[in-house]
């Protein structure tokens, strides 16, 4: 296989740094474009000594940040953006300028790039929103009912990408990610599994709202494996395709996660509550990605819980002082 040059937009983030690790291990050339909004420069230190890694401080809202970079890459992976409902709600204007107008502007620039073999846009299963019926499992062609600003923005960009179906040279693919978990060089503890594990390990009071609600989960290492598959398969296999990214066996309720943690850690100080502001409740079908791309997850919920437990025990985490907060793994 020809050595591909990958532009990883938002590559210094939680998922981006895990993807970087995996793709570099496969011998791919990585250019990371990131605005370092979370002051996460420590998270990418380990990559800078690799001859196949280049970092550019830049913003997708500014054409000068990526104009020259796009000329030399084969694949673009878009992870960039303000992530999650709390931050997009708090910084609504910033979110609109990055997740919508800036994203569309960047995608149009990619579309005009002749050398580009494919574009992979990372979306979210949160686009499905809410299922009030227990027997509904969402597939890629299910109606999208986003509840949060973040998911609504993802849906709008998905529609924008799919509107170019008649374009001959533009080949986008959409991966709707399940809720991520697991250890990453740029760590997040606001995600369900990571948050529950850290709070329980540190014996902090943990409030769990609507414990019976469902959500699909996937380890960041499995996301990285799937992205590698999407990069290396024939482009016609994924062009203008939407894939739910994860595994059907990893659809869990919050109470299921607690029960798994109980097998590993002593659990106490948990308070169960109802009527959360976040009303998302959905199960997702992942048969398409399994059938078309032959993708199966490798890393279980238990694996993620144990690796986070070990990392906290060894005091590996440090936090950068930034407006938005950021954990990273020291000496990694």
C-alpha positions as CSV (number, residue, x, y, z in Angstrom):
1,X,0.0,0.0,0.0
2,X,1.2,3.5,-0.9
3,X,2.1,5.5,2.2
4,X,-0.9,7.8,2.7
5,X,-0.7,11.3,4.0
6,X,-3.5,12.0,6.5
7,X,-4.8,15.4,7.6
8,X,-6.2,14.9,11.1
9,X,-8.3,18.0,11.8
10,X,-8.8,18.2,15.6
11,X,-6.1,15.6,16.0
12,X,-4.9,16.9,19.4
13,X,-8.2,15.9,21.2
14,X,-9.4,12.9,23.1
15,X,-10.2,10.7,20.1
16,X,-7.6,12.4,17.8
17,X,-4.6,11.6,19.9
18,X,-5.7,7.9,20.1
19,X,-6.2,7.9,16.3
20,X,-2.8,9.5,15.9
21,X,-1.1,6.7,17.9
22,X,-2.8,4.0,15.9
23,X,-2.2,5.5,12.4
24,X,1.5,6.2,13.2
25,X,1.9,2.6,14.3
26,X,0.7,1.6,10.9
27,X,3.3,3.7,9.1
28,X,1.0,6.5,7.9
29,X,2.1,10.1,7.6
30,X,0.0,12.4,9.9
31,X,-0.5,16.1,9.7
32,X,-2.4,17.4,12.7
33,X,-4.3,20.7,12.4
34,X,-5.7,21.9,15.7
35,X,-6.4,25.2,17.4
36,X,-5.5,23.8,20.8
37,X,-8.6,25.4,22.2
38,X,-8.2,23.3,25.4
39,X,-4.5,24.2,25.8
40,X,-3.7,20.5,25.2
41,X,-0.2,20.9,23.8
42,X,1.2,18.4,26.3
43,X,-1.0,15.7,24.8
44,X,0.9,15.7,21.5
45,X,4.4,16.0,22.9
46,X,5.1,12.3,22.4
47,X,4.3,12.4,18.7
48,X,6.6,15.3,17.7
49,X,9.8,13.1,17.6
50,X,8.1,10.9,15.0
51,X,9.3,11.7,11.5
52,X,5.9,10.9,10.1
53,X,4.1,13.5,12.3
54,X,3.7,17.2,11.7
55,X,1.6,19.6,13.8
56,X,0.1,22.9,12.6
57,X,-1.6,25.3,14.9
58,X,-4.6,26.5,13.0
59,X,-8.4,27.0,12.9
60,X,-10.8,25.6,10.3
61,X,-12.5,29.1,10.3
62,X,-9.4,30.6,8.7
63,X,-8.5,29.5,5.2
64,X,-4.8,30.5,5.7
65,X,-4.6,27.7,8.3
66,X,-5.1,24.9,5.8
67,X,-4.8,26.3,2.3
68,X,-1.3,24.9,1.7
69,X,-1.7,21.8,3.8
70,X,-4.7,20.5,1.7
71,X,-2.5,20.4,-1.4
72,X,-0.4,17.6,0.0
73,X,-2.8,15.2,1.7
74,X,-4.6,12.1,0.4
75,X,-7.2,11.8,3.2
76,X,-8.9,14.3,5.5
77,X,-10.4,13.1,8.8
78,X,-12.6,15.7,10.6
79,X,-12.7,15.4,14.4
80,X,-12.6,19.2,15.0
81,X,-15.3,21.1,16.8
82,X,-16.8,22.0,20.2
83,X,-17.9,18.6,21.5
84,X,-21.0,17.9,23.6
85,X,-24.1,19.7,24.7
86,X,-22.9,21.6,27.8
87,X,-20.1,23.4,25.9
88,X,-22.1,24.1,22.8
89,X,-24.9,25.5,24.8
90,X,-22.6,27.6,27.0
91,X,-20.6,29.0,24.0
92,X,-23.4,29.0,21.4
93,X,-21.9,31.7,19.1
94,X,-18.5,30.1,19.1
95,X,-20.1,26.7,18.5
96,X,-22.0,28.0,15.5
97,X,-18.9,29.6,14.0
98,X,-16.8,26.4,14.4
99,X,-19.3,23.5,14.1
100,X,-21.4,25.0,11.3
101,X,-20.1,28.0,9.3
102,X,-16.4,27.2,9.8
103,X,-17.0,23.5,9.1
104,X,-18.9,24.2,5.9
105,X,-16.2,26.5,4.7
106,X,-13.5,23.9,5.3
107,X,-15.5,21.1,3.6
108,X,-15.9,23.3,0.5
109,X,-12.1,23.8,0.5
110,X,-11.7,20.0,0.7
111,X,-14.1,19.5,-2.2
112,X,-12.0,21.7,-4.4
113,X,-8.9,19.8,-3.7
114,X,-8.2,17.5,-6.6
115,X,-5.6,15.3,-4.9
116,X,-7.9,14.3,-2.1
117,X,-8.9,10.7,-2.2
118,X,-11.5,10.8,0.6
119,X,-12.9,12.7,3.5
120,X,-14.1,11.1,6.7
121,X,-16.5,13.2,8.9
122,X,-16.9,12.1,12.5
123,X,-20.5,12.5,13.5
124,X,-22.4,11.0,16.5
125,X,-25.1,8.5,17.4
126,X,-26.6,11.3,19.5
127,X,-28.3,12.3,16.2
128,X,-31.0,9.7,17.0
129,X,-32.0,11.5,20.1
130,X,-34.7,9.6,22.0
131,X,-36.5,6.3,21.7
132,X,-39.6,5.9,23.9
133,X,-40.2,2.4,22.6
134,X,-38.0,-0.4,24.0
135,X,-37.9,-2.4,20.9
136,X,-36.5,0.3,18.6
137,X,-32.9,-0.1,17.6
138,X,-31.7,2.7,15.3
139,X,-30.1,2.0,11.9
140,X,-28.3,4.4,9.6
141,X,-31.6,5.1,7.7
142,X,-33.6,5.7,10.9
143,X,-35.2,9.2,11.4
144,X,-32.8,11.6,13.0
145,X,-34.2,13.5,16.0
146,X,-31.3,15.4,17.6
147,X,-32.1,16.9,21.0
148,X,-28.9,18.9,21.7
149,X,-27.4,21.8,19.9
150,X,-24.3,19.7,19.3
151,X,-26.3,16.9,17.6
152,X,-28.3,19.3,15.6
153,X,-25.1,20.8,14.2
154,X,-23.8,17.3,13.3
155,X,-27.0,16.5,11.5
156,X,-26.8,19.8,9.5
157,X,-23.2,19.0,8.4
158,X,-24.2,15.4,7.5
159,X,-26.9,16.8,5.2
160,X,-24.4,19.3,3.7
161,X,-21.9,16.5,2.9
162,X,-24.6,14.3,1.4
163,X,-25.9,17.1,-0.8
164,X,-22.8,16.7,-3.0
165,X,-23.7,13.2,-4.2
166,X,-23.4,14.2,-7.9
167,X,-19.8,15.4,-7.5
168,X,-17.4,13.1,-9.3
169,X,-14.2,13.7,-7.4
170,X,-15.5,14.3,-3.8
171,X,-15.9,11.2,-1.7
172,X,-17.0,11.9,1.9
173,X,-17.9,9.2,4.4
174,X,-19.8,9.7,7.7
175,X,-19.0,7.8,10.8
176,X,-21.6,8.2,13.6
177,X,-19.6,7.4,16.7
178,X,-21.1,5.8,19.8
179,X,-20.2,7.4,23.2
180,X,-16.5,7.1,23.6
181,X,-14.6,5.7,26.6
182,X,-11.1,4.6,27.6
183,X,-7.7,5.9,28.1
184,X,-6.3,8.6,25.8
185,X,-3.2,10.9,25.8
186,X,-5.7,13.8,26.0
187,X,-8.1,12.4,28.6
188,X,-11.7,13.4,29.2
189,X,-13.6,12.6,32.4
190,X,-16.9,14.1,31.4
191,X,-17.8,11.0,29.4
192,X,-20.1,8.4,31.2
193,X,-17.8,5.4,31.7
194,X,-14.7,7.5,32.4
195,X,-16.6,9.8,34.8
196,X,-18.2,6.9,36.7
197,X,-14.9,5.1,37.0
198,X,-12.9,8.1,38.2
199,X,-15.6,9.2,40.7
200,X,-16.0,5.7,42.2
201,X,-12.3,5.1,42.4
202,X,-11.8,8.4,44.2
203,X,-14.8,7.6,46.5
204,X,-16.6,10.8,45.5
205,X,-20.4,11.1,45.6
206,X,-21.7,10.1,42.2
207,X,-25.2,11.3,41.0
208,X,-26.7,9.1,38.3
209,X,-29.7,10.4,36.5
210,X,-32.2,8.1,34.8
211,X,-30.2,4.9,35.3
212,X,-32.3,2.9,33.0
213,X,-31.6,5.0,29.9
214,X,-29.7,3.3,27.0
215,X,-26.6,4.4,25.1
216,X,-24.1,2.7,22.8
217,X,-20.4,2.8,23.9
218,X,-17.1,2.3,22.1
219,X,-13.4,2.4,23.2
220,X,-11.3,5.1,21.6
221,X,-8.8,2.4,20.4
222,X,-11.6,0.8,18.4
223,X,-12.5,4.1,16.9
224,X,-8.9,4.4,15.8
225,X,-9.0,0.9,14.3
226,X,-12.2,1.7,12.3
227,X,-10.7,4.9,11.0
228,X,-7.7,3.0,9.7
229,X,-10.1,0.6,7.9
230,X,-11.9,3.6,6.4
231,X,-8.6,5.0,5.2
232,X,-7.2,1.9,3.6
233,X,-10.3,0.3,2.0
234,X,-11.4,1.1,-1.5
235,X,-12.9,4.6,-1.6
236,X,-16.0,3.4,-3.5
237,X,-16.9,1.2,-0.6
238,X,-17.4,4.2,1.7
239,X,-18.1,7.2,-0.6
240,X,-21.3,8.9,0.6
241,X,-22.0,6.1,3.0
242,X,-23.1,6.6,6.6
243,X,-21.9,4.0,9.2
244,X,-22.9,3.7,12.9
245,X,-19.5,3.2,14.6
246,X,-19.4,0.8,17.5
247,X,-20.8,-2.6,18.4
248,X,-24.4,-3.8,19.1
249,X,-23.1,-5.7,22.2
250,X,-22.0,-2.4,23.7
251,X,-25.5,-1.0,24.1
252,X,-25.7,-0.4,27.8
253,X,-27.9,1.3,30.4
254,X,-26.2,3.5,33.0
255,X,-27.0,0.9,35.7
256,X,-25.3,-1.8,33.6
257,X,-22.1,0.3,33.6
258,X,-22.3,0.6,37.4
259,X,-22.8,-3.2,37.7
260,X,-19.7,-3.8,35.6
261,X,-17.6,-1.3,37.7
262,X,-18.9,-3.1,40.9
263,X,-17.0,-6.2,39.7
264,X,-13.8,-4.3,39.6
265,X,-14.1,-1.5,42.3
266,X,-15.9,-1.1,45.6
267,X,-18.9,1.0,44.9
268,X,-20.4,3.4,47.4
269,X,-21.7,7.0,47.5
270,X,-24.0,6.7,44.6
271,X,-27.2,8.7,44.4
272,X,-29.8,7.7,41.8
273,X,-32.0,10.5,40.5
274,X,-34.6,11.0,37.8
275,X,-35.6,13.6,35.2
276,X,-32.2,14.5,33.8
277,X,-31.9,17.5,31.5
278,X,-30.2,15.2,29.0
279,X,-33.1,13.1,27.7
280,X,-31.1,10.9,25.3
281,X,-32.2,7.3,25.3
282,X,-31.4,5.0,22.4
283,X,-30.0,1.7,21.2
284,X,-28.1,1.5,18.0
285,X,-27.6,-1.2,15.3
286,X,-24.0,-1.6,14.1
287,X,-24.5,-4.4,11.6
288,X,-23.7,-2.3,8.5
289,X,-20.2,-1.4,9.6
290,X,-19.7,-5.0,10.6
291,X,-20.9,-6.3,7.2
292,X,-19.5,-3.7,4.8
293,X,-16.2,-2.9,6.5
294,X,-15.7,-6.1,8.5
295,X,-15.3,-4.1,11.7
296,X,-15.6,-5.7,15.1
297,X,-14.7,-4.0,18.4
298,X,-11.9,-5.5,20.5
299,X,-11.9,-3.5,23.7
300,X,-14.6,-4.1,26.2
301,X,-16.1,-1.9,28.9
302,X,-14.2,-3.9,31.5
303,X,-10.9,-3.2,29.7
304,X,-11.6,0.5,29.7
305,X,-12.6,0.6,33.4
306,X,-9.4,-1.3,34.4
307,X,-7.0,0.8,32.4
308,X,-8.5,4.0,33.8
309,X,-8.3,2.5,37.3
310,X,-4.6,1.7,36.8
311,X,-3.7,5.1,35.4
312,X,-5.4,7.0,38.3
313,X,-3.7,4.7,40.8
314,X,-0.3,5.5,39.2
315,X,-1.2,9.2,39.3
316,X,-0.6,9.5,35.6
317,X,-3.0,12.4,35.0
318,X,-2.2,16.1,35.2
319,X,-4.5,18.9,34.3
320,X,-3.7,21.9,32.2
321,X,-4.9,25.3,33.3
322,X,-7.2,26.4,30.5
323,X,-10.6,28.0,30.3
324,X,-12.2,24.7,29.3
325,X,-10.0,22.3,31.3
326,X,-8.0,19.3,30.0
327,X,-6.4,16.2,31.5
328,X,-3.4,14.7,29.9
329,X,-1.1,11.8,30.7
330,X,2.2,12.8,32.0
331,X,5.4,11.0,31.1
332,X,3.7,9.3,28.2
